[in-house]
Amino acid sequence: MSKNMLPMKSGGGLLTKLIAVIVGLAVAMLVVKYPTDAAGFVTGTWHLLTNIVTGLVAFFRHLGA
């Protein structure tokens, strides 16, 4: 029988949950107080992700050529 060498702790601790709540509140406040800035951030993030995917597709297509 093999023994688990790296036991994983399931669930999150209180600190992890507190940080998640604080980040969630900060995002909600950003959207409510500065909706234009929040929309610009989402749009920029979307463009970045699509450029990354497009670059990866081009890279893999050139590997096969």
Sequence and secondary structure as in RCSB ss.txt:
>XXXX:A:sequence
MSKNMLPMKSGGGLLTKLIAVIVGLAVAMLVVKYPTDAAGFVTGTWHLLTNIVTGLVAFFRHLGA
>XXXX:A:secstr
    SS    S  HHHHHHHHHHHHHHHHHHHH HHHHHHHHHHHHHHHHHHHHHHHHHHHHHH 
